[in-house]
């Protein structure tokens, strides 16, 4: 079951990343909305309502979750850049996935991702190497540098896209 939940593996941070690695993560972040759009294009409503794994979220919930998560991540970054080691807010993603806005068309979340990632990539591209050493405290992951947070953020998008792509492959869609 772990291979269905983590088709690209669990997150592992790179310590002391190179500028080239940072650039790759920023590129992943920039390209992620396009990859989401390509991965879900032409899916029927029945397919969107299919769980990516037994007991997991539906494809539609995954896409809406990505938008929610990324909005939260963007705010964490901005706070870490403008405050001294702030405590990041958390949210109950399991309960958010049950709210009625998760029943809306995924296009709204894809458009949100496109705009948000455009701004996020612009922000990340403007940072100095020393800015990536700024920190925030995550209630679930503890103290984290923006270097690690950028990696986690890039991984998170690839992770959920892989969940959907893996489902499509298994189902022959």
C-alpha positions in Angstrom: 0.0 0.0 0.0 2.9 2.4 0.7 3.8 2.4 -3.0 0.3 3.6 -3.8 0.5 6.3 -1.2 4.1 7.4 -2.0 4.7 6.5 -5.6 7.8 8.6 -5.7 8.9 7.7 -2.2 8.8 9.6 1.0 10.3 13.1 1.3 14.0 13.2 2.0 15.7 16.6 2.3 19.0 17.4 0.6 21.3 19.0 3.1 23.3 22.0 1.7 21.8 22.0 -1.7 23.6 23.6 -4.7 22.2 26.6 -6.6 21.5 24.2 -9.4 19.3 22.0 -7.2 17.4 25.0 -5.9 16.9 26.1 -9.5 15.5 22.7 -10.3 13.0 22.8 -7.4 11.9 26.3 -8.5 11.4 25.0 -12.0 9.3 22.0 -10.6 7.2 24.5 -8.6 6.8 26.7 -11.7 5.8 23.8 -13.9 3.6 21.9 -11.4 0.2 23.5 -12.4 0.8 22.6 -16.1 1.7 19.1 -15.0 -1.5 18.9 -12.9 -3.6 20.1 -15.9 -2.0 17.5 -18.2 -2.4 14.7 -15.8 -6.1 15.3 -15.2 -7.1 16.4 -18.7 -9.9 14.4 -20.2 -10.8 12.6 -17.0 -14.5 12.0 -16.6 -16.5 12.9 -13.5 -16.5 9.2 -12.5 -12.7 9.1 -12.8 -12.3 12.3 -10.8 -14.4 10.7 -8.1 -12.2 7.6 -7.9 -9.8 7.2 -4.9 -6.2 7.2 -6.0 -5.7 4.3 -3.5 -8.2 2.3 -1.3 -9.2 4.5 1.5 -7.5 7.5 0.0 -8.8 10.8 -1.5 -10.5 11.0 -4.8 -8.6 12.6 -7.7 -10.8 15.7 -7.3 -10.0 15.9 -3.6 -6.2 15.6 -4.4 -6.4 18.5 -6.8 -8.3 20.7 -4.4 -5.9 19.7 -1.6 -2.9 20.8 -3.7 -4.4 24.3 -4.0 -5.1 24.5 -0.3 -1.7 23.2 0.7 0.1 25.5 -1.7 -1.7 28.6 -0.4 -0.7 27.6 3.1 2.9 27.0 1.9 3.1 30.4 0.2 2.0 32.2 3.4 4.6 30.2 5.4 7.3 31.4 3.1 6.2 35.0 3.2 6.0 34.9 7.0 9.5 33.3 7.3 10.9 36.1 5.0 9.3 38.9 7.0 9.3 37.6 10.6 11.8 36.0 12.9 11.2 32.2 12.9 7.4 32.4 13.0 5.3 29.5 14.0 3.4 28.4 10.9 -0.3 27.7 11.1 -1.5 24.2 10.5 -4.8 22.9 9.1 -6.7 19.7 9.2 -6.3 18.6 5.6 -8.5 15.6 6.2 -11.4 17.8 7.4 -10.8 20.4 4.7 -11.1 17.6 2.1 -14.7 17.0 3.4 -15.8 20.6 3.0 -18.3 21.5 0.2 -15.7 23.5 -1.9 -14.1 20.2 -2.6 -17.2 19.3 -4.7 -16.6 22.2 -7.1 -15.0 21.7 -10.5 -11.2 21.2 -10.3 -10.6 23.9 -12.8 -11.0 26.5 -10.1 -8.1 24.9 -8.1 -6.0 24.5 -11.3 -6.4 28.2 -12.1 -5.6 29.1 -8.5 -2.4 26.9 -8.7 -1.4 28.6 -12.0 -1.6 32.1 -10.4 -0.1 31.0 -7.1 2.8 29.2 -8.6 3.6 32.1 -10.9 3.9 34.3 -7.8 5.7 31.7 -5.7 8.3 31.0 -8.4 8.9 34.8 -8.8 9.4 35.1 -5.1 11.8 32.1 -4.9 13.8 33.4 -7.9 14.3 36.7 -6.1 15.8 35.2 -3.0 19.5 35.4 -2.0 21.1 32.1 -0.9 21.1 33.5 2.7 17.3 33.9 2.5 16.9 30.1 2.2 18.4 29.8 5.7 15.5 31.7 7.3 13.2 29.4 9.3 9.7 28.9 10.5 8.4 26.2 12.8 5.9 23.8 11.5 3.5 22.2 14.1 4.0 18.8 12.3 7.7 19.0 11.1 9.3 21.3 13.6 11.9 24.0 12.8 12.5 24.1 9.0 14.7 26.3 6.8 13.3 27.7 3.6 15.8 25.5 1.8 14.1 22.4 3.2 10.6 23.9 2.8 11.2 24.6 -0.9 12.3 21.0 -1.4 9.3 19.7 0.5 7.0 21.9 -1.5 8.4 20.8 -4.9 8.3 17.1 -3.7 4.7 17.6 -2.6 3.5 18.6 -6.0 5.4 15.7 -7.7 4.0 13.3 -5.1 0.4 14.1 -5.8 0.8 14.2 -9.5 2.4 10.8 -9.3 -0.6 9.5 -7.3 -3.0 10.5 -10.0 -0.7 9.3 -12.8 -0.2 6.0 -11.0 -4.0 5.6 -10.7 -4.5 6.3 -14.4 -1.9 3.8 -15.3 -3.4 1.1 -13.1 -6.9 1.7 -14.4 -5.8 2.0 -18.1 -7.2 5.5 -18.5 
